[in-house]
Amino acid sequence: MRGEAFETKSLSSAAYSAYDAGNYSLAVESFEALVEIEKTAENYFYMGISNLEIGNYDAAVKSLNTALNDFSTLKDQSRWYLSMAFLADKKEVEAISVLASLSLNKSSYTFKAKEILNSLGVEITETGAGETAKVITYPEDVDAPDGSTSEPGDRKYQYGEVVEFLTGDVFRFHNETPIKGLREGDVVEFIILKRNNGKKFNGWAFILNKTM
């Protein structure tokens, strides 16, 4: 036990020292070893930022998404850097979804999230209600019929389409925090995000909750 504690302390010191010094490649190597023996929100969070700094966007998204979905702390911070990773990787729909989530929360990132949405030409226009027409959740919910579940460190996300009751318009959605138990045919409430540049485009949905 003393040996394991020493190894954890040594790896932690190496990882955070490299991060503080701006040696992000070395930080990534150290954090990857560290999370094998100490899975914490902080370790995944800083591993995500380190990957972001050196352009490893897929790895950054996985680490930050893990910090967001597997732990109770650093949620808004993880969302912010997750949106930065998506933008850097030119994954606009995913970035917009995360920024929409931040813009609806009262946190230190709310104003900045709204500013970036505005710079992307996107605005929250209205709320809607409708039915899910397509839902893909990865990994499958733990109560899935085949009993599948996710492993610690797996990225969790959800995407699909919803059909608005009032207009029949179809909107794509993407959630970095999956809504548990969401299935095709469920009734949901959502906000609609649209381009404000006048181009014809239905927009995206950001699901607020499942009502039925």
C-alpha positions in Angstrom: 0.0 0.0 0.0 2.8 2.4 0.8 4.4 1.6 -2.6 1.2 2.4 -4.4 0.7 5.6 -2.5 4.3 6.6 -3.3 3.8 5.8 -7.0 0.5 7.8 -7.1 2.1 10.8 -5.4 5.1 10.6 -7.7 3.0 10.5 -10.9 0.7 13.2 -9.7 3.7 15.5 -8.9 5.2 14.8 -12.4 1.9 15.4 -14.2 1.0 18.7 -12.5 4.6 20.0 -12.5 4.7 19.4 -16.3 1.3 21.1 -16.7 2.3 24.1 -14.7 5.5 24.4 -16.7 3.6 24.3 -20.0 5.2 21.0 -21.0 1.9 19.5 -22.1 3.3 16.5 -24.0 5.0 15.3 -20.8 1.9 16.2 -18.8 -0.3 14.0 -21.1 2.1 11.0 -20.6 2.0 11.5 -16.8 -1.7 12.0 -16.6 -2.4 8.9 -18.7 -0.4 6.8 -16.2 -1.9 8.6 -13.3 -5.6 8.0 -14.2 -4.8 4.3 -14.4 -4.4 4.3 -10.6 -6.2 7.5 -9.5 -9.4 8.3 -11.4 -10.5 11.8 -10.4 -12.3 14.7 -12.0 -9.2 16.8 -11.6 -6.8 14.3 -13.3 -9.2 13.8 -16.3 -9.8 17.5 -16.5 -6.2 18.5 -16.7 -5.3 15.6 -19.0 -8.0 17.0 -21.3 -6.6 20.5 -21.3 -3.1 19.2 -21.9 -4.3 17.2 -24.9 -6.1 20.3 -26.2 -3.0 22.4 -25.9 -1.0 20.0 -28.1 -3.8 19.5 -30.6 -4.9 16.0 -29.6 -8.6 17.0 -29.9 -10.2 13.5 -29.8 -8.2 12.6 -26.7 -9.1 16.0 -25.2 -12.8 15.4 -25.8 -12.7 12.0 -24.3 -10.9 13.2 -21.1 -13.1 16.3 -20.6 -16.3 14.4 -21.4 -15.2 11.8 -18.8 -14.7 14.5 -16.2 -18.1 15.9 -17.1 -20.1 12.7 -17.0 -18.4 10.5 -14.4 -17.9 13.0 -11.5 -19.8 15.7 -9.6 -17.2 18.5 -9.7 -15.6 20.7 -12.5 -18.7 20.3 -14.7 -18.9 23.9 -16.1 -15.1 24.0 -16.5 -15.2 20.7 -18.4 -18.0 22.0 -20.6 -16.1 25.1 -21.4 -12.9 23.4 -22.5 -14.9 20.7 -24.2 -16.5 23.4 -26.4 -13.0 24.8 -27.2 -11.8 21.3 -28.2 -14.8 20.9 -30.5 -14.3 24.3 -32.1 -10.6 23.7 -32.6 -11.5 20.4 -34.3 -14.1 22.1 -36.5 -17.0 20.1 -34.9 -19.5 22.9 -34.8 -22.7 21.1 -34.0 -21.1 19.5 -30.9 -19.5 22.8 -29.8 -22.8 24.6 -30.2 -24.6 22.1 -28.0 -22.1 22.4 -25.2 -22.1 26.2 -25.5 -25.9 26.2 -25.3 -25.7 24.2 -22.1 -23.3 26.7 -20.6 -25.4 29.7 -21.8 -28.4 28.4 -19.9 -26.5 28.0 -16.6 -25.6 30.8 -14.3 -21.8 30.4 -14.0 -18.7 32.3 -14.9 -18.8 30.9 -18.4 -22.4 31.9 -19.2 -21.5 35.3 -20.8 -18.5 33.9 -22.7 -20.6 31.1 -24.1 -23.2 33.5 -25.3 -20.5 35.6 -26.9 -19.1 32.7 -28.9 -22.5 31.5 -30.0 -23.1 35.0 -31.3 -19.7 35.0 -33.1 -20.8 31.7 -34.8 -24.0 33.4 -35.9 -26.2 31.3 -33.7 -28.9 32.5 -31.4 -31.4 30.8 -29.1 -34.7 31.7 -30.7 -37.5 29.9 -28.8 -38.6 26.8 -26.9 -40.4 23.9 -28.4 -42.0 20.5 -27.7 -41.9 17.5 -29.8 -41.1 13.8 -30.2 -37.8 12.1 -30.7 -37.5 10.5 -34.1 -34.0 9.1 -33.7 -31.9 8.6 -30.6 -28.4 7.2 -30.5 -26.7 6.9 -27.1 -23.1 5.8 -26.7 -22.4 3.7 -24.7 -25.8 2.2 -24.3 -27.7 3.0 -21.1 -27.0 0.7 -18.3 -30.6 -0.5 -18.5 -30.4 -1.3 -22.1 -32.0 -4.6 -23.2 -28.7 -6.3 -23.9 -27.4 -5.2 -20.4 -24.5 -3.3 -21.9 -22.8 -0.6 -19.9 -19.9 1.8 -20.1 -16.4 1.4 -18.7 -14.7 4.1 -16.5 -13.1 6.6 -18.9 -15.5 5.9 -21.8 -16.8 9.0 -23.5 -20.6 9.3 -23.2 -22.7 11.2 -25.7 -26.1 11.2 -27.4 -27.5 12.5 -30.7 -30.5 12.2 -32.9 -33.5 14.1 -34.2 -36.7 15.6 -32.8 -39.8 16.6 -34.6 -41.6 19.7 -33.3 -45.3 19.2 -32.7 -46.4 22.7 -33.7 -44.6 22.9 -37.1 -43.5 19.4 -38.0 -39.9 20.8 -38.4 -37.1 18.3 -37.8 -34.1 19.4 -35.7 -30.9 17.6 -35.0 -29.7 17.4 -31.4 -26.4 16.4 -29.7 -25.9 16.0 -25.9 -22.5 15.6 -24.3 -24.4 14.6 -21.1 -26.9 11.9 -22.2 -30.4 12.0 -21.0 -30.9 8.7 -19.2 -33.6 6.5 -20.7 -34.2 8.7 -23.7 -35.7 6.6 -26.6 -37.3 7.1 -29.9 -40.9 8.3 -29.5 -40.3 10.1 -26.2 -41.9 13.6 -25.8 -39.3 16.2 -25.0 -39.0 20.0 -24.3 -36.1 21.7 -26.1 -34.8 25.1 -27.1 -34.1 25.9 -30.8 -30.8 27.4 -31.9 -30.8 29.0 -35.4 -28.5 30.9 -37.6 -29.0 34.6 -37.4 -27.6 35.3 -40.9 -30.9 34.9 -42.8 -30.0 31.6 -44.4 -32.8 29.0 -44.7 -32.0 26.4 -42.1 -34.1 24.7 -39.5 -31.5 24.8 -36.8 -30.6 22.6 -33.9 -32.4 21.5 -30.8 -30.9 21.4 -27.3 -33.1 19.0 -25.2 -34.0 20.4 -21.8 -35.8 17.4 -20.4 -38.0 14.3 -21.2 -41.6 14.8 -20.3 -43.1 11.5 -21.3 
